Amino acid sequence: MAKTLCKLVKDDYLKDNLKEYIKLVKEPKYICKRCGRVAEKEEMLCKPKKME
Ligand SMILES: [Zn+2]
């Protein structure tokens, strides 16, 4: 995935890809320190921080 979730969501990604998005975030391991978004993989976030 070239773009981060942070960026995708701003570009109306959720409107057409909600199911895919849910798969990406349902077991989050990282949180974005800038946006508060969560994801399973750190490369999906712009400022990832591992959640303990
Ligand atoms: Zn972010």
mmCIF file of the protein (N, C-alpha, C, O) and its ligand, coordinates in Angstrom:
data_MODEL
# 
_entry.id   MODEL 
# 
loop_
_entity.id 
_entity.type 
_entity.pdbx_number_of_molecules 
1 polymer     1 
2 non-polymer 1 
# 
_entity_poly.entity_id                      1 
_entity_poly.type                           'polypeptide(L)' 
_entity_poly.nstd_linkage                   no 
_entity_poly.nstd_monomer                   no 
_entity_poly.pdbx_seq_one_letter_code       MAKTLCKLVKDDYLKDNLKEYIKLVKEPKYICKRCGRVAEKEEMLCKPKKME 
_entity_poly.pdbx_seq_one_letter_code_can   MAKTLCKLVKDDYLKDNLKEYIKLVKEPKYICKRCGRVAEKEEMLCKPKKME 
_entity_poly.pdbx_strand_id                 A 
# 
loop_
_entity_poly_seq.entity_id 
_entity_poly_seq.num 
_entity_poly_seq.mon_id 
_entity_poly_seq.hetero 
1 1  MET n 
1 2  ALA n 
1 3  LYS n 
1 4  THR n 
1 5  LEU n 
1 6  CYS n 
1 7  LYS n 
1 8  LEU n 
1 9  VAL n 
1 10 LYS n 
1 11 ASP n 
1 12 ASP n 
1 13 TYR n 
1 14 LEU n 
1 15 LYS n 
1 16 ASP n 
1 17 ASN n 
1 18 LEU n 
1 19 LYS n 
1 20 GLU n 
1 21 TYR n 
1 22 ILE n 
1 23 LYS n 
1 24 LEU n 
1 25 VAL n 
1 26 LYS n 
1 27 GLU n 
1 28 PRO n 
1 29 LYS n 
1 30 TYR n 
1 31 ILE n 
1 32 CYS n 
1 33 LYS n 
1 34 ARG n 
1 35 CYS n 
1 36 GLY n 
1 37 ARG n 
1 38 VAL n 
1 39 ALA n 
1 40 GLU n 
1 41 LYS n 
1 42 GLU n 
1 43 GLU n 
1 44 MET n 
1 45 LEU n 
1 46 CYS n 
1 47 LYS n 
1 48 PRO n 
1 49 LYS n 
1 50 LYS n 
1 51 MET n 
1 52 GLU n 
# 
loop_
_struct_asym.id 
_struct_asym.entity_id 
A 1 
B 2 
# 
loop_
_chem_comp.id 
_chem_comp.type 
_chem_comp.mon_nstd_flag 
ALA 'L-peptide linking' y 
ARG 'L-peptide linking' y 
ASN 'L-peptide linking' y 
ASP 'L-peptide linking' y 
CYS 'L-peptide linking' y 
GLU 'L-peptide linking' y 
GLY 'peptide linking'   y 
ILE 'L-peptide linking' y 
LEU 'L-peptide linking' y 
LYS 'L-peptide linking' y 
MET 'L-peptide linking' y 
PRO 'L-peptide linking' y 
THR 'L-peptide linking' y 
TYR 'L-peptide linking' y 
VAL 'L-peptide linking' y 
ZN  non-polymer         . 
# 
_pdbx_entity_nonpoly.entity_id   2 
_pdbx_entity_nonpoly.name        ? 
_pdbx_entity_nonpoly.comp_id     ZN 
# 
_pdbx_nonpoly_scheme.asym_id         B 
_pdbx_nonpoly_scheme.entity_id       2 
_pdbx_nonpoly_scheme.mon_id          ZN 
_pdbx_nonpoly_scheme.ndb_seq_num     1 
_pdbx_nonpoly_scheme.pdb_seq_num     101 
_pdbx_nonpoly_scheme.auth_seq_num    101 
_pdbx_nonpoly_scheme.pdb_mon_id      ZN 
_pdbx_nonpoly_scheme.auth_mon_id     ZN 
_pdbx_nonpoly_scheme.pdb_strand_id   A 
_pdbx_nonpoly_scheme.pdb_ins_code    . 
# 
loop_
_atom_site.group_PDB 
_atom_site.id 
_atom_site.type_symbol 
_atom_site.label_atom_id 
_atom_site.label_alt_id 
_atom_site.label_comp_id 
_atom_site.label_asym_id 
_atom_site.label_entity_id 
_atom_site.label_seq_id 
_atom_site.pdbx_PDB_ins_code 
_atom_site.Cartn_x 
_atom_site.Cartn_y 
_atom_site.Cartn_z 
_atom_site.occupancy 
_atom_site.B_iso_or_equiv 
_atom_site.pdbx_formal_charge 
_atom_site.auth_seq_id 
_atom_site.auth_comp_id 
_atom_site.auth_asym_id 
_atom_site.auth_atom_id 
_atom_site.pdbx_PDB_model_num 
ATOM   1   N  N  . MET A 1 1  ? 0.848   -1.203 0.000  1.00 0.00 ? 1   MET A N  1 
ATOM   2   C  CA . MET A 1 1  ? 0.000   0.000  0.000  1.00 0.00 ? 1   MET A CA 1 
ATOM   3   C  C  . MET A 1 1  ? 0.876   1.243  0.000  1.00 0.00 ? 1   MET A C  1 
ATOM   4   O  O  . MET A 1 1  ? 1.703   1.427  0.893  1.00 0.00 ? 1   MET A O  1 
ATOM   5   N  N  . ALA A 1 2  ? 0.695   2.086  -0.992 1.00 0.00 ? 2   ALA A N  1 
ATOM   6   C  CA . ALA A 1 2  ? 1.560   3.255  -1.141 1.00 0.00 ? 2   ALA A CA 1 
ATOM   7   C  C  . ALA A 1 2  ? 1.168   4.372  -0.179 1.00 0.00 ? 2   ALA A C  1 
ATOM   8   O  O  . ALA A 1 2  ? 2.026   5.048  0.388  1.00 0.00 ? 2   ALA A O  1 
ATOM   9   N  N  . LYS A 1 3  ? -0.138  4.555  -0.004 1.00 0.00 ? 3   LYS A N  1 
ATOM   10  C  CA . LYS A 1 3  ? -0.600  5.646  0.844  1.00 0.00 ? 3   LYS A CA 1 
ATOM   11  C  C  . LYS A 1 3  ? -0.905  5.152  2.249  1.00 0.00 ? 3   LYS A C  1 
ATOM   12  O  O  . LYS A 1 3  ? -1.278  3.996  2.444  1.00 0.00 ? 3   LYS A O  1 
ATOM   13  N  N  . THR A 1 4  ? -0.743  6.027  3.216  1.00 0.00 ? 4   THR A N  1 
ATOM   14  C  CA . THR A 1 4  ? -1.129  5.674  4.578  1.00 0.00 ? 4   THR A CA 1 
ATOM   15  C  C  . THR A 1 4  ? -2.636  5.766  4.737  1.00 0.00 ? 4   THR A C  1 
ATOM   16  O  O  . THR A 1 4  ? -3.312  6.450  3.969  1.00 0.00 ? 4   THR A O  1 
ATOM   17  N  N  . LEU A 1 5  ? -3.151  5.078  5.734  1.00 0.00 ? 5   LEU A N  1 
ATOM   18  C  CA . LEU A 1 5  ? -4.584  5.187  6.038  1.00 0.00 ? 5   LEU A CA 1 
ATOM   19  C  C  . LEU A 1 5  ? -4.951  6.630  6.335  1.00 0.00 ? 5   LEU A C  1 
ATOM   20  O  O  . LEU A 1 5  ? -6.025  7.098  5.955  1.00 0.00 ? 5   LEU A O  1 
ATOM   21  N  N  . CYS A 1 6  ? -4.065  7.326  7.009  1.00 0.00 ? 6   CYS A N  1 
ATOM   22  C  CA . CYS A 1 6  ? -4.306  8.730  7.349  1.00 0.00 ? 6   CYS A CA 1 
ATOM   23  C  C  . CYS A 1 6  ? -4.644  9.521  6.104  1.00 0.00 ? 6   CYS A C  1 
ATOM   24  O  O  . CYS A 1 6  ? -5.571  10.331 6.099  1.00 0.00 ? 6   CYS A O  1 
ATOM   25  N  N  . LYS A 1 7  ? -3.880  9.277  5.044  1.00 0.00 ? 7   LYS A N  1 
ATOM   26  C  CA . LYS A 1 7  ? -4.074  9.986  3.783  1.00 0.00 ? 7   LYS A CA 1 
ATOM   27  C  C  . LYS A 1 7  ? -5.309  9.461  3.046  1.00 0.00 ? 7   LYS A C  1 
ATOM   28  O  O  . LYS A 1 7  ? -6.109  10.246 2.538  1.00 0.00 ? 7   LYS A O  1 
ATOM   29  N  N  . LEU A 1 8  ? -5.463  8.152  2.989  1.00 0.00 ? 8   LEU A N  1 
ATOM   30  C  CA . LEU A 1 8  ? -6.591  7.555  2.266  1.00 0.00 ? 8   LEU A CA 1 
ATOM   31  C  C  . LEU A 1 8  ? -7.937  8.060  2.781  1.00 0.00 ? 8   LEU A C  1 
ATOM   32  O  O  . LEU A 1 8  ? -8.833  8.376  1.999  1.00 0.00 ? 8   LEU A O  1 
ATOM   33  N  N  . VAL A 1 9  ? -8.066  8.130  4.093  1.00 0.00 ? 9   VAL A N  1 
ATOM   34  C  CA . VAL A 1 9  ? -9.345  8.523  4.668  1.00 0.00 ? 9   VAL A CA 1 
ATOM   35  C  C  . VAL A 1 9  ? -9.692  9.967  4.294  1.00 0.00 ? 9   VAL A C  1 
ATOM   36  O  O  . VAL A 1 9  ? -10.858 10.295 4.075  1.00 0.00 ? 9   VAL A O  1 
ATOM   37  N  N  . LYS A 1 10 ? -8.681  10.816 4.224  1.00 0.00 ? 10  LYS A N  1 
ATOM   38  C  CA . LYS A 1 10 ? -8.922  12.200 3.803  1.00 0.00 ? 10  LYS A CA 1 
ATOM   39  C  C  . LYS A 1 10 ? -9.403  12.270 2.356  1.00 0.00 ? 10  LYS A C  1 
ATOM   40  O  O  . LYS A 1 10 ? -10.134 13.186 1.979  1.00 0.00 ? 10  LYS A O  1 
ATOM   41  N  N  . ASP A 1 11 ? -8.988  11.296 1.553  1.00 0.00 ? 11  ASP A N  1 
ATOM   42  C  CA . ASP A 1 11 ? -9.367  11.277 0.139  1.00 0.00 ? 11  ASP A CA 1 
ATOM   43  C  C  . ASP A 1 11 ? -10.653 10.501 -0.120 1.00 0.00 ? 11  ASP A C  1 
ATOM   44  O  O  . ASP A 1 11 ? -10.832 9.958  -1.211 1.00 0.00 ? 11  ASP A O  1 
ATOM   45  N  N  . ASP A 1 12 ? -11.558 10.437 0.868  1.00 0.00 ? 12  ASP A N  1 
ATOM   46  C  CA . ASP A 1 12 ? -12.853 9.766  0.696  1.00 0.00 ? 12  ASP A CA 1 
ATOM   47  C  C  . ASP A 1 12 ? -12.765 8.264  0.463  1.00 0.00 ? 12  ASP A C  1 
ATOM   48  O  O  . ASP A 1 12 ? -13.651 7.667  -0.149 1.00 0.00 ? 12  ASP A O  1 
ATOM   49  N  N  . TYR A 1 13 ? -11.699 7.665  0.951  1.00 0.00 ? 13  TYR A N  1 
ATOM   50  C  CA . TYR A 1 13 ? -11.517 6.225  0.799  1.00 0.00 ? 13  TYR A CA 1 
ATOM   51  C  C  . TYR A 1 13 ? -12.648 5.443  1.444  1.00 0.00 ? 13  TYR A C  1 
ATOM   52  O  O  . TYR A 1 13 ? -13.094 4.438  0.890  1.00 0.00 ? 13  TYR A O  1 
ATOM   53  N  N  . LEU A 1 14 ? -13.118 5.879  2.592  1.00 0.00 ? 14  LEU A N  1 
ATOM   54  C  CA . LEU A 1 14 ? -14.120 5.127  3.342  1.00 0.00 ? 14  LEU A CA 1 
ATOM   55  C  C  . LEU A 1 14 ? -15.441 4.982  2.592  1.00 0.00 ? 14  LEU A C  1 
ATOM   56  O  O  . LEU A 1 14 ? -16.149 3.989  2.757  1.00 0.00 ? 14  LEU A O  1 
ATOM   57  N  N  . LYS A 1 15 ? -15.760 5.952  1.788  1.00 0.00 ? 15  LYS A N  1 
ATOM   58  C  CA . LYS A 1 15 ? -17.037 5.946  1.084  1.00 0.00 ? 15  LYS A CA 1 
ATOM   59  C  C  . LYS A 1 15 ? -17.184 4.679  0.232  1.00 0.00 ? 15  LYS A C  1 
ATOM   60  O  O  . LYS A 1 15 ? -18.265 4.093  0.167  1.00 0.00 ? 15  LYS A O  1 
ATOM   61  N  N  . ASP A 1 16 ? -16.103 4.264  -0.414 1.00 0.00 ? 16  ASP A N  1 
ATOM   62  C  CA . ASP A 1 16 ? -16.163 3.098  -1.304 1.00 0.00 ? 16  ASP A CA 1 
ATOM   63  C  C  . ASP A 1 16 ? -15.490 1.853  -0.751 1.00 0.00 ? 16  ASP A C  1 
ATOM   64  O  O  . ASP A 1 16 ? -15.651 0.767  -1.309 1.00 0.00 ? 16  ASP A O  1 
ATOM   65  N  N  . ASN A 1 17 ? -14.741 1.990  0.331  1.00 0.00 ? 17  ASN A N  1 
ATOM   66  C  CA . ASN A 1 17 ? -13.902 0.873  0.790  1.00 0.00 ? 17  ASN A CA 1 
ATOM   67  C  C  . ASN A 1 17 ? -14.052 0.572  2.276  1.00 0.00 ? 17  ASN A C  1 
ATOM   68  O  O  . ASN A 1 17 ? -13.094 0.163  2.932  1.00 0.00 ? 17  ASN A O  1 
ATOM   69  N  N  . LEU A 1 18 ? -15.250 0.774  2.799  1.00 0.00 ? 18  LEU A N  1 
ATOM   70  C  CA . LEU A 1 18 ? -15.432 0.614  4.235  1.00 0.00 ? 18  LEU A CA 1 
ATOM   71  C  C  . LEU A 1 18 ? -15.104 -0.803 4.707  1.00 0.00 ? 18  LEU A C  1 
ATOM   72  O  O  . LEU A 1 18 ? -14.473 -0.983 5.749  1.00 0.00 ? 18  LEU A O  1 
ATOM   73  N  N  . LYS A 1 19 ? -15.533 -1.805 3.944  1.00 0.00 ? 19  LYS A N  1 
ATOM   74  C  CA . LYS A 1 19 ? -15.266 -3.190 4.364  1.00 0.00 ? 19  LYS A CA 1 
ATOM   75  C  C  . LYS A 1 19 ? -13.777 -3.494 4.399  1.00 0.00 ? 19  LYS A C  1 
ATOM   76  O  O  . LYS A 1 19 ? -13.286 -4.124 5.335  1.00 0.00 ? 19  LYS A O  1 
ATOM   77  N  N  . GLU A 1 20 ? -13.060 -3.044 3.375  1.00 0.00 ? 20  GLU A N  1 
ATOM   78  C  CA . GLU A 1 20 ? -11.618 -3.260 3.330  1.00 0.00 ? 20  GLU A CA 1 
ATOM   79  C  C  . GLU A 1 20 ? -10.942 -2.519 4.489  1.00 0.00 ? 20  GLU A C  1 
ATOM   80  O  O  . GLU A 1 20 ? -10.021 -3.037 5.120  1.00 0.00 ? 20  GLU A O  1 
ATOM   81  N  N  . TYR A 1 21 ? -11.414 -1.308 4.751  1.00 0.00 ? 21  TYR A N  1 
ATOM   82  C  CA . TYR A 1 21 ? -10.848 -0.517 5.840  1.00 0.00 ? 21  TYR A CA 1 
ATOM   83  C  C  . TYR A 1 21 ? -11.018 -1.217 7.182  1.00 0.00 ? 21  TYR A C  1 
ATOM   84  O  O  . TYR A 1 21 ? -10.099 -1.232 8.001  1.00 0.00 ? 21  TYR A O  1 
ATOM   85  N  N  . ILE A 1 22 ? -12.200 -1.797 7.407  1.00 0.00 ? 22  ILE A N  1 
ATOM   86  C  CA . ILE A 1 22 ? -12.458 -2.490 8.670  1.00 0.00 ? 22  ILE A CA 1 
ATOM   87  C  C  . ILE A 1 22 ? -11.474 -3.639 8.865  1.00 0.00 ? 22  ILE A C  1 
ATOM   88  O  O  . ILE A 1 22 ? -11.005 -3.880 9.977  1.00 0.00 ? 22  ILE A O  1 
ATOM   89  N  N  . LYS A 1 23 ? -11.161 -4.352 7.770  1.00 0.00 ? 23  LYS A N  1 
ATOM   90  C  CA . LYS A 1 23 ? -10.183 -5.438 7.866  1.00 0.00 ? 23  LYS A CA 1 
ATOM   91  C  C  . LYS A 1 23 ? -8.822  -4.920 8.305  1.00 0.00 ? 23  LYS A C  1 
ATOM   92  O  O  . LYS A 1 23 ? -8.101  -5.591 9.043  1.00 0.00 ? 23  LYS A O  1 
ATOM   93  N  N  . LEU A 1 24 ? -8.476  -3.722 7.848  1.00 0.00 ? 24  LEU A N  1 
ATOM   94  C  CA . LEU A 1 24 ? -7.156  -3.160 8.148  1.00 0.00 ? 24  LEU A CA 1 
ATOM   95  C  C  . LEU A 1 24 ? -7.043  -2.657 9.582  1.00 0.00 ? 24  LEU A C  1 
ATOM   96  O  O  . LEU A 1 24 ? -5.939  -2.562 10.118 1.00 0.00 ? 24  LEU A O  1 
ATOM   97  N  N  . VAL A 1 25 ? -8.156  -2.337 10.201 1.00 0.00 ? 25  VAL A N  1 
ATOM   98  C  CA . VAL A 1 25 ? -8.095  -1.705 11.521 1.00 0.00 ? 25  VAL A CA 1 
ATOM   99  C  C  . VAL A 1 25 ? -8.709  -2.534 12.655 1.00 0.00 ? 25  VAL A C  1 
ATOM   100 O  O  . VAL A 1 25 ? -8.718  -2.095 13.805 1.00 0.00 ? 25  VAL A O  1 
ATOM   101 N  N  . LYS A 1 26 ? -9.226  -3.738 12.336 1.00 0.00 ? 26  LYS A N  1 
ATOM   102 C  CA . LYS A 1 26 ? -9.961  -4.433 13.399 1.00 0.00 ? 26  LYS A CA 1 
ATOM   103 C  C  . LYS A 1 26 ? -9.053  -5.041 14.467 1.00 0.00 ? 26  LYS A C  1 
ATOM   104 O  O  . LYS A 1 26 ? -9.505  -5.307 15.581 1.00 0.00 ? 26  LYS A O  1 
ATOM   105 N  N  . GLU A 1 27 ? -7.775  -5.265 14.140 1.00 0.00 ? 27  GLU A N  1 
ATOM   106 C  CA . GLU A 1 27 ? -6.839  -5.712 15.171 1.00 0.00 ? 27  GLU A CA 1 
ATOM   107 C  C  . GLU A 1 27 ? -5.657  -4.756 15.224 1.00 0.00 ? 27  GLU A C  1 
ATOM   108 O  O  . GLU A 1 27 ? -4.547  -5.111 14.829 1.00 0.00 ? 27  GLU A O  1 
ATOM   109 N  N  . PRO A 1 28 ? -5.889  -3.569 15.701 1.00 0.00 ? 28  PRO A N  1 
ATOM   110 C  CA . PRO A 1 28 ? -4.849  -2.539 15.630 1.00 0.00 ? 28  PRO A CA 1 
ATOM   111 C  C  . PRO A 1 28 ? -3.681  -2.805 16.578 1.00 0.00 ? 28  PRO A C  1 
ATOM   112 O  O  . PRO A 1 28 ? -3.866  -3.231 17.718 1.00 0.00 ? 28  PRO A O  1 
ATOM   113 N  N  . LYS A 1 29 ? -2.481  -2.545 16.079 1.00 0.00 ? 29  LYS A N  1 
ATOM   114 C  CA . LYS A 1 29 ? -1.270  -2.669 16.890 1.00 0.00 ? 29  LYS A CA 1 
ATOM   115 C  C  . LYS A 1 29 ? -0.530  -1.340 16.979 1.00 0.00 ? 29  LYS A C  1 
ATOM   116 O  O  . LYS A 1 29 ? 0.336   -1.155 17.834 1.00 0.00 ? 29  LYS A O  1 
ATOM   117 N  N  . TYR A 1 30 ? -0.879  -0.429 16.096 1.00 0.00 ? 30  TYR A N  1 
ATOM   118 C  CA . TYR A 1 30 ? -0.196  0.866  16.061 1.00 0.00 ? 30  TYR A CA 1 
ATOM   119 C  C  . TYR A 1 30 ? -1.214  1.993  16.089 1.00 0.00 ? 30  TYR A C  1 
ATOM   120 O  O  . TYR A 1 30 ? -2.327  1.861  15.581 1.00 0.00 ? 30  TYR A O  1 
ATOM   121 N  N  . ILE A 1 31 ? -0.814  3.097  16.688 1.00 0.00 ? 31  ILE A N  1 
ATOM   122 C  CA . ILE A 1 31 ? -1.649  4.296  16.682 1.00 0.00 ? 31  ILE A CA 1 
ATOM   123 C  C  . ILE A 1 31 ? -0.861  5.430  16.048 1.00 0.00 ? 31  ILE A C  1 
ATOM   124 O  O  . ILE A 1 31 ? 0.352   5.529  16.230 1.00 0.00 ? 31  ILE A O  1 
ATOM   125 N  N  . CYS A 1 32 ? -1.544  6.275  15.313 1.00 0.00 ? 32  CYS A N  1 
ATOM   126 C  CA . CYS A 1 32 ? -0.883  7.422  14.702 1.00 0.00 ? 32  CYS A CA 1 
ATOM   127 C  C  . CYS A 1 32 ? -0.849  8.563  15.702 1.00 0.00 ? 32  CYS A C  1 
ATOM   128 O  O  . CYS A 1 32 ? -1.886  9.011  16.191 1.00 0.00 ? 32  CYS A O  1 
ATOM   129 N  N  . LYS A 1 33 ? 0.359   9.027  15.998 1.00 0.00 ? 33  LYS A N  1 
ATOM   130 C  CA . LYS A 1 33 ? 0.510   10.087 17.002 1.00 0.00 ? 33  LYS A CA 1 
ATOM   131 C  C  . LYS A 1 33 ? -0.014  11.420 16.497 1.00 0.00 ? 33  LYS A C  1 
ATOM   132 O  O  . LYS A 1 33 ? -0.302  12.310 17.298 1.00 0.00 ? 33  LYS A O  1 
ATOM   133 N  N  . ARG A 1 34 ? -0.143  11.576 15.187 1.00 0.00 ? 34  ARG A N  1 
ATOM   134 C  CA . ARG A 1 34 ? -0.608  12.842 14.639 1.00 0.00 ? 34  ARG A CA 1 
ATOM   135 C  C  . ARG A 1 34 ? -2.130  12.854 14.473 1.00 0.00 ? 34  ARG A C  1 
ATOM   136 O  O  . ARG A 1 34 ? -2.781  13.849 14.794 1.00 0.00 ? 34  ARG A O  1 
ATOM   137 N  N  . CYS A 1 35 ? -2.707  11.739 13.969 1.00 0.00 ? 35  CYS A N  1 
ATOM   138 C  CA . CYS A 1 35 ? -4.130  11.718 13.609 1.00 0.00 ? 35  CYS A CA 1 
ATOM   139 C  C  . CYS A 1 35 ? -4.997  10.964 14.606 1.00 0.00 ? 35  CYS A C  1 
ATOM   140 O  O  . CYS A 1 35 ? -6.211  11.167 14.628 1.00 0.00 ? 35  CYS A O  1 
ATOM   141 N  N  . GLY A 1 36 ? -4.415  10.103 15.430 1.00 0.00 ? 36  GLY A N  1 
ATOM   142 C  CA . GLY A 1 36 ? -5.209  9.289  16.341 1.00 0.00 ? 36  GLY A CA 1 
ATOM   143 C  C  . GLY A 1 36 ? -5.791  8.067  15.667 1.00 0.00 ? 36  GLY A C  1 
ATOM   144 O  O  . GLY A 1 36 ? -6.549  7.326  16.293 1.00 0.00 ? 36  GLY A O  1 
ATOM   145 N  N  . ARG A 1 37 ? -5.461  7.838  14.415 1.00 0.00 ? 37  ARG A N  1 
ATOM   146 C  CA . ARG A 1 37 ? -5.946  6.677  13.691 1.00 0.00 ? 37  ARG A CA 1 
ATOM   147 C  C  . ARG A 1 37 ? -5.190  5.431  14.136 1.00 0.00 ? 37  ARG A C  1 
ATOM   148 O  O  . ARG A 1 37 ? -4.053  5.528  14.599 1.00 0.00 ? 37  ARG A O  1 
ATOM   149 N  N  . VAL A 1 38 ? -5.814  4.257  14.000 1.00 0.00 ? 38  VAL A N  1 
ATOM   150 C  CA . VAL A 1 38 ? -5.137  3.015  14.368 1.00 0.00 ? 38  VAL A CA 1 
ATOM   151 C  C  . VAL A 1 38 ? -5.060  2.088  13.173 1.00 0.00 ? 38  VAL A C  1 
ATOM   152 O  O  . VAL A 1 38 ? -5.868  2.184  12.250 1.00 0.00 ? 38  VAL A O  1 
ATOM   153 N  N  . ALA A 1 39 ? -4.061  1.167  13.190 1.00 0.00 ? 39  ALA A N  1 
ATOM   154 C  CA . ALA A 1 39 ? -3.898  0.214  12.097 1.00 0.00 ? 39  ALA A CA 1 
ATOM   155 C  C  . ALA A 1 39 ? -3.087  -0.975 12.576 1.00 0.00 ? 39  ALA A C  1 
ATOM   156 O  O  . ALA A 1 39 ? -2.417  -0.925 13.607 1.00 0.00 ? 39  ALA A O  1 
ATOM   157 N  N  . GLU A 1 40 ? -3.167  -2.056 11.792 1.00 0.00 ? 40  GLU A N  1 
ATOM   158 C  CA . GLU A 1 40 ? -2.420  -3.255 12.145 1.00 0.00 ? 40  GLU A CA 1 
ATOM   159 C  C  . GLU A 1 40 ? -0.938  -3.112 11.789 1.00 0.00 ? 40  GLU A C  1 
ATOM   160 O  O  . GLU A 1 40 ? -0.078  -3.672 12.468 1.00 0.00 ? 40  GLU A O  1 
ATOM   161 N  N  . LYS A 1 41 ? -0.642  -2.362 10.725 1.00 0.00 ? 41  LYS A N  1 
ATOM   162 C  CA . LYS A 1 41 ? 0.740   -2.234 10.272 1.00 0.00 ? 41  LYS A CA 1 
ATOM   163 C  C  . LYS A 1 41 ? 1.214   -0.800 10.381 1.00 0.00 ? 41  LYS A C  1 
ATOM   164 O  O  . LYS A 1 41 ? 0.477   0.134  10.066 1.00 0.00 ? 41  LYS A O  1 
ATOM   165 N  N  . GLU A 1 42 ? 2.454   -0.629 10.830 1.00 0.00 ? 42  GLU A N  1 
ATOM   166 C  CA . GLU A 1 42 ? 2.914   0.726  11.070 1.00 0.00 ? 42  GLU A CA 1 
ATOM   167 C  C  . GLU A 1 42 ? 3.050   1.549  9.782  1.00 0.00 ? 42  GLU A C  1 
ATOM   168 O  O  . GLU A 1 42 ? 2.930   2.773  9.811  1.00 0.00 ? 42  GLU A O  1 
ATOM   169 N  N  . GLU A 1 43 ? 3.301   0.878  8.659  1.00 0.00 ? 43  GLU A N  1 
ATOM   170 C  CA . GLU A 1 43 ? 3.457   1.654  7.416  1.00 0.00 ? 43  GLU A CA 1 
ATOM   171 C  C  . GLU A 1 43 ? 2.136   2.252  6.926  1.00 0.00 ? 43  GLU A C  1 
ATOM   172 O  O  . GLU A 1 43 ? 2.128   3.030  5.972  1.00 0.00 ? 43  GLU A O  1 
ATOM   173 N  N  . MET A 1 44 ? 1.032   1.899  7.561  1.00 0.00 ? 44  MET A N  1 
ATOM   174 C  CA . MET A 1 44 ? -0.258  2.472  7.182  1.00 0.00 ? 44  MET A CA 1 
ATOM   175 C  C  . MET A 1 44 ? -0.528  3.813  7.862  1.00 0.00 ? 44  MET A C  1 
ATOM   176 O  O  . MET A 1 44 ? -1.526  4.468  7.560  1.00 0.00 ? 44  MET A O  1 
ATOM   177 N  N  . LEU A 1 45 ? 0.340   4.223  8.767  1.00 0.00 ? 45  LEU A N  1 
ATOM   178 C  CA . LEU A 1 45 ? 0.121   5.458  9.523  1.00 0.00 ? 45  LEU A CA 1 
ATOM   179 C  C  . LEU A 1 45 ? 1.244   6.442  9.257  1.00 0.00 ? 45  LEU A C  1 
ATOM   180 O  O  . LEU A 1 45 ? 2.368   6.043  8.954  1.00 0.00 ? 45  LEU A O  1 
ATOM   181 N  N  . CYS A 1 46 ? 0.939   7.744  9.371  1.00 0.00 ? 46  CYS A N  1 
ATOM   182 C  CA . CYS A 1 46 ? 1.969   8.738  9.080  1.00 0.00 ? 46  CYS A CA 1 
ATOM   183 C  C  . CYS A 1 46 ? 2.937   8.929  10.240 1.00 0.00 ? 46  CYS A C  1 
ATOM   184 O  O  . CYS A 1 46 ? 4.123   9.182  10.025 1.00 0.00 ? 46  CYS A O  1 
ATOM   185 N  N  . LYS A 1 47 ? 2.430   8.808  11.485 1.00 0.00 ? 47  LYS A N  1 
ATOM   186 C  CA . LYS A 1 47 ? 3.316   8.912  12.658 1.00 0.00 ? 47  LYS A CA 1 
ATOM   187 C  C  . LYS A 1 47 ? 3.037   7.724  13.594 1.00 0.00 ? 47  LYS A C  1 
ATOM   188 O  O  . LYS A 1 47 ? 2.485   7.919  14.677 1.00 0.00 ? 47  LYS A O  1 
ATOM   189 N  N  . PRO A 1 48 ? 3.407   6.510  13.198 1.00 0.00 ? 48  PRO A N  1 
ATOM   190 C  CA . PRO A 1 48 ? 3.029   5.321  13.961 1.00 0.00 ? 48  PRO A CA 1 
ATOM   191 C  C  . PRO A 1 48 ? 3.720   5.219  15.313 1.00 0.00 ? 48  PRO A C  1 
ATOM   192 O  O  . PRO A 1 48 ? 4.882   5.592  15.479 1.00 0.00 ? 48  PRO A O  1 
ATOM   193 N  N  . LYS A 1 49 ? 2.966   4.703  16.266 1.00 0.00 ? 49  LYS A N  1 
ATOM   194 C  CA . LYS A 1 49 ? 3.516   4.393  17.592 1.00 0.00 ? 49  LYS A CA 1 
ATOM   195 C  C  . LYS A 1 49 ? 2.893   3.076  18.005 1.00 0.00 ? 49  LYS A C  1 
ATOM   196 O  O  . LYS A 1 49 ? 1.676   2.907  17.941 1.00 0.00 ? 49  LYS A O  1 
ATOM   197 N  N  . LYS A 1 50 ? 3.741   2.134  18.434 1.00 0.00 ? 50  LYS A N  1 
ATOM   198 C  CA . LYS A 1 50 ? 3.227   0.822  18.828 1.00 0.00 ? 50  LYS A CA 1 
ATOM   199 C  C  . LYS A 1 50 ? 2.384   0.944  20.092 1.00 0.00 ? 50  LYS A C  1 
ATOM   200 O  O  . LYS A 1 50 ? 2.769   1.614  21.050 1.00 0.00 ? 50  LYS A O  1 
ATOM   201 N  N  . MET A 1 51 ? 1.217   0.281  20.077 1.00 0.00 ? 51  MET A N  1 
ATOM   202 C  CA . MET A 1 51 ? 0.375   0.278  21.275 1.00 0.00 ? 51  MET A CA 1 
ATOM   203 C  C  . MET A 1 51 ? 0.771   -0.905 22.142 1.00 0.00 ? 51  MET A C  1 
ATOM   204 O  O  . MET A 1 51 ? 0.983   -2.010 21.643 1.00 0.00 ? 51  MET A O  1 
ATOM   205 N  N  . GLU A 1 52 ? 0.866   -0.674 23.406 1.00 0.00 ? 52  GLU A N  1 
ATOM   206 C  CA . GLU A 1 52 ? 1.234   -1.760 24.330 1.00 0.00 ? 52  GLU A CA 1 
ATOM   207 C  C  . GLU A 1 52 ? -0.003  -2.477 24.836 1.00 0.00 ? 52  GLU A C  1 
ATOM   208 O  O  . GLU A 1 52 ? 0.106   -3.418 25.622 1.00 0.00 ? 52  GLU A O  1 
HETATM 209 ZN ZN . ZN  B 2 .  ? -1.562  9.864  10.739 1.00 0.00 2 101 ZN  A ZN 1 
# 
